[in-house]
Amino acid sequence: MNNEKEYDYDFSTDVTSGDITPHRVTSFLPYTFHRLNRILEDYYGCKLEAVWQGYKANRKPGYKQLYNIVTIDEGRVICSNLTLDQMRSIFAQMDYPLYDEKSAKTTE
């Protein structure tokens, strides 16, 4: 039995053509809350709203603040109960840049 697979596509042409500029897509980037909000507003017309978890909820061990993604126009909830770390992972995998023109510039 022959285990070799025949492919119709020539993979060597993509690598040697010089048209590809490789870059690394990471699984997590440390976006700030404000950067995540700007990504949602600029690209999707949405914003983040904090979820009320109860009085003194942040005193429990393992507490994470939860957010809903809400449309700006209608106020409709698109996605609920996300943490900032979940959104950081999602947007990093979608290859959004960590900084934009509104991000704070550090002087060196």
N, C-alpha and C positions, 0 to 999 in steps of 0.2 A: 504494500500500500504506500503510495507516494504522499507525504505530508506537506510538500511544498505547494504554496498557493501561487496562482498566477494573477498578477495585477496588471490592469490595463493602463494605469497611470504611471508615468515615469517620475519618481520622486527626486531623482538627481537634478532635474532641471530647475527646481525651485531653489535649491541650495546654492547652485553655482551661478544663477542668473545675476546676482548682485542687487536685486530689487528688494530684498528682505532685510530689514534692520531689526534684529532680535532685541527684545527687552524682557525683563523679568516681571511676571505677574505674580504678586505675592498673595498669600491667603489672609493676611491681616496687615492693616496700616493704622497708625494711631491718630485717626481723624478726631478733631475736636467736635464738641456738640454743635458749635456754630458752623463749622465746615460741613457737617452732615446736613444741617438745616439748609445751607445754601445749595448743596447738591440737589436736595429734594425740591427746593423752590425753583431753581433754574431749569432743571431738566424735566421735572414731573408736575410742577404746580401744586406741591404738597408741603406740609410742614409737620414738625414733631410736637406732640402734646403729651405732657406727663400724665400718667395714670394714677389716680388716687388709690392708694393701697391701705389707707387707714391711718388713724392717729397713732404715732409712735411706731410705725411699721419699720422705719429704718434702724430701730434698735435691735432687731432680731438678727441672729447670726446668719450670714450668707445672703443678706439683703441686697437686691439689685433694683435700681430704679427702672421702671418699665415705661415705655412710650408707645403711643399710637401714631401711625402715619395718617394724617387727615388732609383731605383736599382743601385748598384755600377758598375756592369759589363756593362749593356746596357745604363744606363742613362734614362730609361723609368720611367715615373711617375706612381706610383702604386695608390696613394691616394693624393688628393689635398686639399688645404685650410683647414688644421687642426690647431687648437691652441694647445699650450703646455698643457693646462688644459684638453682638450679632450683626448690627448694621455696619460696623467697621469691617467685619469679615466679608459681608456681602458686597459692599462697595469696593473693597480692595480687589476682590475676585472679578468685579466688573471693570476694573482698571481705571477708576477715577483717580485723578492726581491728588496727592496729599495736600498741596497748596494751590491757591489760585491768586488772582490779583488783589483780592480783599484780605488775604491772610497777612498776619503781622510779619514784618520784615525785621530781622535781627541785624544790628550793626556790629561789625567785627573789627 
